[in-house]
Structure formats: C-alpha cells, structure tokens
Amino acid sequence: MRTFTAAEKRREMERELGYRLYVYAQMVTKGKMTQVESDRRIAIVEAIIQDYRAQGEREEPQFKFPDSY
C-alpha cells in the first residue's frame, strides 16, 4: 500500500471540499439534503484539512538538499 504525506492528503481533501461545496449546495436547493447536514459534513472535511495541516507542519520534508556539493 502506498503511503502519502500529510501535505498530499491535505491537498486532496481541499479538492474534495471544493467538490462538496458545489454538490451540497445543489442538493440543498433541490431539497435532497438539509443545510444543517451540509454544514456538518463540510465542517468535518474542514477539520480533517486542519488536522493534516498541523501534521504536515510536524513532518520532515520529503526531499532534502545535500549539505554540500
């Protein structure tokens, strides 16, 4: 199984957030989802993004420049 950095996971969740904002707005308008449920689900994704952001700040960089050439 491939592993991903926190930054990679954060970027994917940011993309997912944009998708959900678009789709959930349509679902609320059509009466297929309540605004309360939309807000709750979006808040969860935003919390995941914040978790990955904090984790990414603690991770070592994937690539390091050599100390000398």
trRosetta pair geometry for C-beta under 8 A, 3 or more apart (Angstrom, degrees):
i j d omega theta_ij theta_ji phi_ij phi_ji
4 8 4.3 -116 -177 84 104 131
4 9 5.3 122 112 -51 124 88
5 8 4.7 101 54 3 78 99
5 9 7.1 -147 95 0 44 86
5 56 6.9 75 153 -115 97 92
5 59 6.2 141 -157 143 98 166
5 62 6.1 -84 -66 -61 143 117
6 9 5.7 -58 -148 42 34 110
6 10 6.0 40 152 -25 68 106
6 52 4.6 173 -175 -163 87 75
6 53 7.7 -173 149 -61 115 13
6 55 4.0 -166 -116 100 152 106
6 56 3.8 -149 97 -67 117 76
6 59 5.6 179 18 -21 117 140
7 10 5.6 -51 -144 34 30 114
7 11 6.4 32 156 -20 63 103
7 52 7.4 154 -79 159 23 104
7 56 4.6 103 -61 -130 74 134
7 59 7.6 -123 -19 56 94 142
8 11 5.9 -53 -150 34 30 110
8 12 6.6 27 153 -16 62 106
9 12 5.8 -56 -150 37 33 111
9 13 6.3 30 153 -17 66 107
9 52 5.0 -144 94 -126 102 140
10 13 5.8 -59 -148 39 31 108
10 14 6.4 35 152 -23 66 103
10 49 5.7 90 -148 -147 81 67
10 52 3.7 -176 -73 116 90 130
10 53 5.7 107 -123 -63 144 64
10 56 6.1 -52 -15 -33 142 141
11 14 5.6 -50 -149 32 33 114
11 15 6.7 35 151 -18 63 101
12 15 5.6 -51 -153 34 35 113
12 16 6.4 37 148 -19 65 106
13 16 5.2 -49 -144 39 37 116
13 17 6.3 48 151 -28 65 98
13 45 6.0 179 -176 -169 99 88
13 48 5.3 -140 -148 108 153 114
13 49 4.9 -163 110 -80 126 81
13 52 6.4 149 24 12 140 149
14 17 5.5 -44 -149 27 32 116
14 18 6.9 35 152 -18 60 100
14 49 6.0 93 -70 -120 74 128
15 18 5.9 -53 -158 32 34 112
15 19 6.7 33 147 -17 65 106
16 19 5.5 -54 -151 37 36 114
16 20 6.2 33 154 -18 69 106
16 45 6.2 -141 106 -147 107 134
17 20 5.8 -56 -145 39 30 109
17 21 6.3 36 155 -24 65 103
17 42 7.0 87 -146 -148 86 80
17 45 4.9 167 -91 131 88 133
17 46 6.7 88 -119 -72 135 67
17 49 6.7 -12 -44 -49 141 139
18 21 5.8 -50 -147 30 30 113
18 22 6.7 26 155 -14 61 106
19 22 6.0 -63 -158 38 30 109
19 23 6.1 14 157 -8 69 113
20 23 5.8 -60 -134 46 32 102
20 24 5.4 26 170 -17 71 114
20 41 6.7 -137 -174 123 138 111
20 42 6.0 175 120 -95 125 81
20 45 6.3 154 34 -8 157 163
21 24 6.4 -53 -130 40 18 105
21 25 6.4 24 162 -23 55 110
21 42 6.6 76 -83 -117 74 127
22 25 6.2 -63 -158 29 22 111
22 26 7.0 16 152 -12 59 107
23 26 5.8 -60 -158 37 35 110
23 27 6.3 32 150 -19 70 108
24 27 5.3 -53 -143 38 37 113
24 28 6.2 40 156 -22 69 101
24 33 6.1 -81 -150 87 77 154
24 38 4.1 135 171 -135 125 108
24 41 6.9 -177 -98 72 145 126
24 42 6.7 -124 41 -54 165 109
25 28 5.9 -51 -147 34 29 110
25 29 6.4 31 152 -19 62 107
25 38 7.5 107 -69 -158 43 151
26 29 5.6 -55 -149 36 31 114
26 30 6.3 18 156 -9 66 111
27 30 5.9 -62 -144 45 30 104
27 32 4.4 -88 -161 74 83 104
27 33 3.9 40 129 13 118 116
27 38 7.1 165 76 -84 109 115
28 31 7.7 41 -180 -70 30 24
28 32 7.7 -88 -61 54 21 66
28 33 5.3 -61 -72 80 61 89
28 34 7.0 40 -121 175 87 13
28 35 5.3 70 -140 -79 134 67
28 38 5.3 -39 -61 -33 122 151
33 37 5.2 -120 -174 80 90 123
33 38 5.4 101 132 -57 123 94
34 37 4.6 96 57 6 85 99
34 38 6.9 -146 95 -4 46 87
35 38 5.5 -54 -147 39 35 116
35 39 6.1 37 154 -21 67 106
36 39 5.9 -55 -148 36 28 111
36 40 6.4 29 153 -21 63 107
37 40 5.6 -54 -147 35 32 113
37 41 6.3 26 158 -15 66 107
38 41 6.2 -60 -147 39 27 105
38 42 6.2 23 158 -14 64 112
39 42 5.9 -60 -145 41 27 109
39 43 6.1 31 156 -23 64 109
40 43 5.8 -56 -149 34 27 113
40 44 6.7 31 152 -22 62 102
41 44 5.7 -48 -153 28 34 114
41 45 6.9 31 152 -14 64 102
42 45 5.8 -54 -152 37 36 109
42 46 6.3 37 150 -19 67 106
43 46 5.5 -53 -145 38 34 113
43 47 6.3 38 153 -22 65 103
44 47 5.7 -54 -151 33 31 112
44 48 6.6 34 150 -20 64 102
45 48 5.5 -49 -150 33 36 114
45 49 6.5 41 150 -21 65 102
46 49 5.5 -49 -151 33 35 115
46 50 6.6 36 151 -18 64 103
47 50 5.6 -52 -149 36 34 112
47 51 6.4 40 150 -22 65 103
48 51 5.5 -52 -150 33 33 115
48 52 6.5 29 154 -14 66 105
49 52 5.9 -58 -149 40 30 107
49 53 6.2 35 151 -24 65 106
50 53 5.4 -50 -145 33 33 116
50 54 6.4 31 156 -16 65 104
51 54 6.0 -57 -151 37 29 108
51 55 6.2 26 152 -16 65 110
52 55 5.5 -53 -141 41 34 112
52 56 6.0 40 156 -26 66 106
53 56 5.8 -54 -147 33 26 113
53 57 6.8 30 153 -22 60 102
54 57 5.9 -52 -155 28 32 113
54 58 7.1 22 151 -11 62 107
55 58 5.9 -66 -159 39 36 107
55 59 6.5 42 147 -34 70 104
56 59 5.5 -46 -144 21 38 116
61 64 6.1 126 83 -75 112 72
66 69 6.4 116 85 -79 123 58
